[in-house]
Amino acid sequence: MKMITKMFKNEDGATAIEYRLIAALIAVAAIAGMTTLGGRIGTSFNNVAGNLR
């Protein structure tokens, strides 16, 4: 945890910007993956619920 806080407190111009860009890219990729996976999981649960009726 200290490493992460240290990374975001880094005031070395380009390095701090690079870390923030990497964090933003990871966040976008995670959101896209969760959105896709969430839709598939929802469909699967609906199929199971339909078969239980």
C-alpha positions in Angstrom: 0.0 0.0 0.0 2.9 2.4 0.8 4.3 1.8 -2.6 1.0 2.9 -4.3 0.8 6.0 -2.2 4.4 6.8 -2.8 3.9 6.3 -6.5 1.0 8.8 -6.6 2.9 11.4 -4.5 5.9 11.2 -6.9 6.5 14.8 -8.2 9.0 13.9 -10.9 7.1 15.4 -13.9 7.1 12.8 -16.6 7.3 9.8 -14.2 4.2 11.0 -12.3 2.3 11.5 -15.5 3.3 8.1 -16.8 2.1 6.4 -13.7 -1.2 8.2 -13.9 -1.7 7.3 -17.5 -0.9 3.6 -16.8 -3.4 3.7 -13.9 -6.1 5.2 -16.2 -5.4 2.6 -18.9 -5.8 -0.2 -16.4 -9.0 1.3 -15.1 -10.5 1.6 -18.6 -9.5 -2.0 -19.4 -11.0 -3.2 -16.1 -14.3 -1.3 -16.7 -14.5 -2.7 -20.3 -13.9 -6.2 -19.1 -16.3 -6.0 -16.2 -19.0 -4.6 -18.5 -18.6 -7.5 -21.0 -18.4 -10.1 -18.4 -21.3 -8.6 -16.4 -23.6 -8.9 -19.4 -22.7 -12.5 -20.0 -23.1 -13.4 -16.3 -26.5 -11.7 -16.4 -27.6 -13.7 -19.4 -26.4 -16.9 -17.7 -28.4 -16.2 -14.6 -31.5 -15.4 -16.6 -31.1 -18.7 -18.4 -30.8 -20.6 -15.2 -33.8 -18.8 -13.7 -35.9 -19.6 -16.8 -35.0 -23.2 -16.6 -36.0 -23.4 -12.9 -39.6 -22.3 -13.7 
